[in-house]
Amino acid sequence: MIDLHILPSVSNDKMDAIHIEEATLLNDFLSKIEQNSSFEHLIDQFDLLISHVQTHFNSEESTMQQIRFPMYRLHKGEHDKILNQIRMMHMEFRTRKDTEALKSYLEDEFSSWLDQHIKAMDIVLANAMTTL
């Protein structure tokens, strides 16, 4: 679970709100896993999380292109990498129905990636947006 009180802020209200929404969706999904929700319900929740992540990334990437952000390729590469991973986990979960592997991935890898990405990439982007 991600503690929303210690989620890094980028000092951009729109970006911060999107990060909080995503962390909340992730926490809700993890709660559903812990509550042994039905496979169908978990797939629906997973689809919702992936959709949010995709929309989040598309929004950031559009902004980066608009402001001609010099680190666009690097930042987009990070988005592509994690999106590919989460889609792979989605396919694996559909096939194996292994909630423990999914929970482990989301708690350890995805949550950690999100925290580090905000600190290393999104703060730089937010600062670039304010200097325009």
ChimeraX attribute file (.defattr): number of C-alpha atoms within 10 A of each C-alpha:
attribute: neighborCount
match mode: 1-to-1
recipient: residues
	/A:1	16
	/A:2	17
	/A:3	10
	/A:4	13
	/A:5	8
	/A:6	8
	/A:7	16
	/A:8	18
	/A:9	18
	/A:10	19
	/A:11	13
	/A:12	15
	/A:13	11
	/A:14	11
	/A:15	20
	/A:16	18
	/A:17	12
	/A:18	16
	/A:19	22
	/A:20	19
	/A:21	17
	/A:22	19
	/A:23	21
	/A:24	17
	/A:25	19
	/A:26	23
	/A:27	19
	/A:28	15
	/A:29	24
	/A:30	23
	/A:31	14
	/A:32	15
	/A:33	19
	/A:34	12
	/A:35	9
	/A:36	12
	/A:37	13
	/A:38	11
	/A:39	15
	/A:40	10
	/A:41	14
	/A:42	20
	/A:43	17
	/A:44	13
	/A:45	19
	/A:46	21
	/A:47	14
	/A:48	16
	/A:49	21
	/A:50	19
	/A:51	12
	/A:52	16
	/A:53	21
	/A:54	15
	/A:55	13
	/A:56	17
	/A:57	18
	/A:58	14
	/A:59	13
	/A:60	20
	/A:61	17
	/A:62	12
	/A:63	15
	/A:64	21
	/A:65	12
	/A:66	9
	/A:67	13
	/A:68	11
	/A:69	16
	/A:70	12
	/A:71	13
	/A:72	19
	/A:73	13
	/A:74	11
	/A:75	20
	/A:76	16
	/A:77	12
	/A:78	16
	/A:79	20
	/A:80	14
	/A:81	10
	/A:82	16
	/A:83	17
	/A:84	12
	/A:85	15
	/A:86	21
	/A:87	14
	/A:88	12
	/A:89	17
	/A:90	18
	/A:91	12
	/A:92	14
	/A:93	19
	/A:94	14
	/A:95	9
	/A:96	10
	/A:97	15
	/A:98	12
	/A:99	16
	/A:100	12
	/A:101	14
	/A:102	18
	/A:103	18
	/A:104	12
	/A:105	16
	/A:106	20
	/A:107	17
	/A:108	12
	/A:109	14
	/A:110	18
	/A:111	17
	/A:112	13
	/A:113	15
	/A:114	19
	/A:115	17
	/A:116	13
	/A:117	16
	/A:118	20
	/A:119	15
	/A:120	12
	/A:121	17
	/A:122	23
	/A:123	18
	/A:124	14
	/A:125	23
	/A:126	21
	/A:127	13
	/A:128	15
	/A:129	14
	/A:130	9
	/A:131	6
	/A:132	6
